[in-house]
Structures are given as C-alpha cells and as structure tokens.
Amino acid sequence: MLTACFRKRLPDFTLNVNFAVEEEVLVLAGPSGSGKTTILECLCGLQKPEEGRILLNDKILYSSDARINLPPSERGIGYIFQDYALFEHMTVKDNILYGVKRTRGTGRDERLPAVLERMGIVHLMDRYPIQLSGGERQRVALARALMTRPSILLLDEPLAALDRRLREKMRQELRELHRAWQIPFILVTHCCCEEQLADKILRPLQGPDNVSWAERKEDVLCKH
C-alpha cells in the first residue's frame, strides 16, 4: 500500500496531494498542466515536495518532518515514462537489464527469460529500439520495470503514442499484467478510454492558486 500526503510548489500553482492506493489500479485523470506527471515524479524521487510524507508498505520514502528523502534507486518503484526512455544505443536485452545492472549474482539473468516470455519479446532480445514498433517499445519498458521487482508501478500516459487499435490491445495486456503482479498501479491519463482500467479514479480540484488531488473522504485526509 502506498500513501501520499504532500505539497509541491509549481510556477503557476501549488499542488496538494492526498491519497492512498492498495493492490489496485489508480488512475489520475485530468487535463494537461494539472500536475499529474509531477505527482509521479515526487512519488519516485525525481522531484522533492516542499512538505508532507510518502510511505510504501510502511517504508518512509519521503518525510519533511523526519528529513527523509530516499533516492529513486532505493524506493522500490517502477516507472514507465511517456516516451518509454529506452537507450537507443543498447539492445533490448541490455535495456531490460539496465535497471538491475548492480545486482550481484545470477538472479537477474535467471529472471530474464521469464520476463521476456511474459512480455512476448523473446524474439526482440538482440534488436535496438529504433527497430521496434510503439507497442514493442512499451513492452520493453514494462519488462525493464518488471526486472527490478517493484512494489508499485507508475505509468505516465503509457498508451498516448499508440494508435487506437494498439491502444485497445495494450489496455487488455495491462489488465492482465496487473492481475499477475498484484501490486498497485498508478496510471496517468487525460483520455477517458484509459479510465476503463481503473479501480479508483482521482481528478483534480482547481482552486484560485492551487490544484488538489485527493479522495473525498475524511479518513484519508492528514495534517502536515
């Protein structure tokens, strides 16, 4: 379970975040510029909030009171970027192993065949990203995240670059992947079609100088 309760100042407004997610698919649905990607980057450690706290399975990832701010590599979070962030000079195999390149022993190499098989990309192992379709690039990005055995997966508009037919196919694959992993997924989108994946949907509430993302329940609100 992940709980997030923090405040982040942006150039045009202050972002207020307050929600919890268990082994379900949480969709952050809102227009461009409402802070969706910033939320993901604060969760994974690429950005630092001004105050608040972020906990994952009782592990403190960030706390302004305790002065804790774990680096991304220590958070146990998988992140699928909107452009997939593959290294163009690396093969599919090397891209997938990159996230666990510091892992000692043979464990990572033993996991690789199963991950490749799971994502249906065994035949792509020696290709380069430029040789892949949009759907294949997404599968490689998902495989790279899976290799790190994350406790939660963040997906930043993962289907935005795909055509309509492929988007429908990949939505089904994400559903199956979530059932297999049994970990929280947080998916960002501004497209109502992706909301079909959601167990829970959060939308922004716009104020005069702030944007708030929260479950509208008294029991999830917290005080900094």
SVG drawing of the C-alpha trace seen along z (x, -y; Angstrom):
<svg xmlns="http://www.w3.org/2000/svg" viewBox="-16 -33 44 52">
<polyline fill="none" stroke="black" stroke-width="0.4" points="0.0,0.0 1.2,-3.5 0.0,-6.6 0.9,-10.1 0.2,-13.3 2.4,-16.2 2.5,-19.7 4.6,-20.8 5.0,-24.4 5.0,-24.8 5.4,-28.0 1.7,-28.6 0.1,-26.9 0.7,-24.8 0.0,-21.1 -1.8,-19.4 -1.8,-15.6 -3.6,-13.3 -4.5,-9.7 -3.8,-6.0 -3.7,-3.1 -3.6,0.6 -3.2,3.6 -5.5,1.8 -5.2,-0.4 -5.5,-4.1 -6.0,-6.5 -5.1,-10.1 -7.4,-11.7 -7.1,-15.3 -6.1,-17.9 -2.5,-18.8 -0.9,-21.0 -2.8,-19.8 0.2,-18.2 -0.2,-14.5 3.4,-13.8 4.7,-15.9 2.8,-13.6 4.5,-10.6 8.0,-12.2 7.5,-13.1 6.5,-9.5 9.5,-8.0 12.0,-10.6 12.7,-12.6 11.2,-15.7 11.1,-16.7 7.9,-18.1 8.0,-21.1 6.4,-19.2 4.5,-16.1 5.2,-12.4 5.1,-9.4 5.0,-5.8 5.2,-2.5 4.3,0.6 5.2,-1.3 8.6,-2.3 9.1,-6.0 10.1,-7.3 9.8,-10.9 9.1,-12.8 9.7,-16.5 9.3,-16.1 11.9,-13.3 14.0,-14.8 14.0,-11.7 14.1,-11.7 15.2,-8.4 16.8,-8.4 14.8,-6.7 17.1,-3.6 16.1,-2.9 12.3,-3.3 11.3,-0.1 9.2,-1.8 8.9,-1.0 8.3,-4.0 7.2,-3.8 7.9,-7.1 5.6,-8.5 8.3,-8.2 9.5,-4.9 13.0,-6.3 14.8,-3.4 18.5,-3.8 18.8,-3.8 22.4,-2.6 21.5,0.5 19.9,3.8 16.5,4.8 18.3,7.2 20.7,4.5 17.9,2.0 15.9,4.5 18.9,5.4 20.0,1.8 17.7,1.2 19.3,4.1 22.8,3.8 24.2,3.5 22.5,6.7 25.1,9.3 24.9,13.0 22.9,14.8 19.4,13.9 18.8,11.2 19.9,13.4 17.7,16.2 14.7,13.9 15.4,12.5 14.0,15.5 10.7,15.5 10.4,11.7 11.0,11.8 8.5,14.7 5.9,12.9 6.1,9.8 6.2,11.7 9.5,10.2 11.9,13.1 12.4,12.7 13.4,9.0 16.2,9.5 19.0,8.5 17.2,5.6 17.7,1.9 14.8,-0.5 14.8,-2.1 13.9,1.3 10.8,1.6 7.2,0.6 5.4,-1.5 3.8,1.5 7.1,3.4 8.9,0.4 6.2,0.3 6.7,4.0 10.4,3.5 9.9,0.6 7.5,2.8 10.0,5.7 12.7,3.3 10.4,2.3 9.5,5.9 13.1,6.9 13.5,4.7 10.7,6.4 9.0,3.2 6.5,2.8 4.4,0.4 4.3,-0.6 3.8,-4.2 2.7,-4.7 2.8,-8.2 0.3,-8.1 1.7,-4.8 -0.7,-4.4 -0.6,-8.0 1.8,-7.3 -0.1,-4.2 -2.8,-4.1 -6.4,-3.2 -6.3,0.5 -3.0,1.0 -4.2,-1.1 -7.2,1.3 -4.8,4.3 -2.4,2.8 -5.1,1.9 -6.0,5.6 -2.4,6.5 -2.0,4.0 -5.1,5.5 -3.5,9.0 -0.2,7.7 -1.8,6.1 -3.6,9.4 -0.3,11.2 1.8,8.8 -0.7,8.0 0.9,4.6 -0.5,1.1 -0.6,-0.6 -0.9,-4.4 -1.7,-5.4 -1.8,-9.0 -4.0,-9.9 -6.1,-12.7 -8.0,-10.2 -11.3,-8.8 -10.6,-5.5 -7.8,-4.7 -10.2,-5.2 -11.6,-1.8 -8.6,-0.3 -9.3,-2.0 -10.4,-0.5 -10.3,-4.1 -10.1,-7.4 -8.8,-10.7 -9.5,-14.0 -8.0,-17.5 -9.9,-20.1 -8.9,-23.6 -8.6,-26.4 -7.6,-30.1 -3.9,-29.3 -3.7,-25.5 -4.7,-22.2 -5.7,-19.4 -5.8,-15.7 -7.4,-13.7 -10.0,-11.1 -13.1,-12.9 -13.2,-11.0 -12.4,-12.4 -10.5,-9.3 -7.7,-9.8 -7.0,-13.4 -4.0,-14.2 -2.3,-17.3 1.3,-18.2"/>
</svg>
